[in-house]
């Protein structure tokens, strides 16, 4: 760690000098447009997950459905929070979060599911979670 030396005074001075530029700094070498594009795909994925979990919540039926319904609803709430965090980060990078319903399913990495069988719903949600984690 001896080679990790920061000139904090210079960093603070640059931060004050360029505060109008928001969260994007010269130290970030990533292609901002590409990052925003990737984040918009992640946003679409989260939104599709919210819709899938909501559908499963409302469509779950049967003797064992109440506890599973509660899980579906909790996951929908969590996925909405993820979508909100992603949208916020996009705007911090001076991008625009893409909430346009046209094309959300195509931009999403996960798929929407219209299963009516409880076991199929759970399976579809597990597959979607694995996709979201991997991508």
C-alpha positions, 0 to 999 in steps of 0.5 A, a space after each residue: 500500500 505504500 505506492 497508494 498515495 493520494 493528494 487529498 488537497 488536490 482531489 478536494 480542490 478539483 471536486 470544488 472546481 468541477 462540482 457543476 459536472 455532477 458525479 462524473 469525474 475525470 478519474 472515471 475512464 469508463 465510456 459514460 454512454 455505454 455505462 448508461 446503456 448497460 444500466 438502462 438494460 438492467 433497469 428494464 430487467 428490474 422492471 420486468 421482474 417487478 411486473 412478473 412478481 406482481 402478476 405472480 402475487 395476484 395469480 397465486 392460488 391454492 391451499 399453499 399459496 398465501 406464504 408464497 404470495 407474501 414472498 412474491 410481493 416482497 420480491 416485487 417491492 425489492 425489485 422496484 427498489 433496485 429499479 429506483 437505485 439504477 434510475 438514480 445512478 443513471 441520472 447521476 451519470 447525466 443519463 436518462 432512465 428509459 421507462 418507456 414501456 415500448 421495448 422494455 421486454 426486449 431490453 430486459 435480460 429476464 423474461 416475463 412469465 404468465 404461468 398460472 401454476 404455483 410451482 411454474 411461477 416459482 421456477 420462472 422467478 428462480 430462473 429470472 433471478 439467476 439471469 439477473 445475477 449473472 448479467 
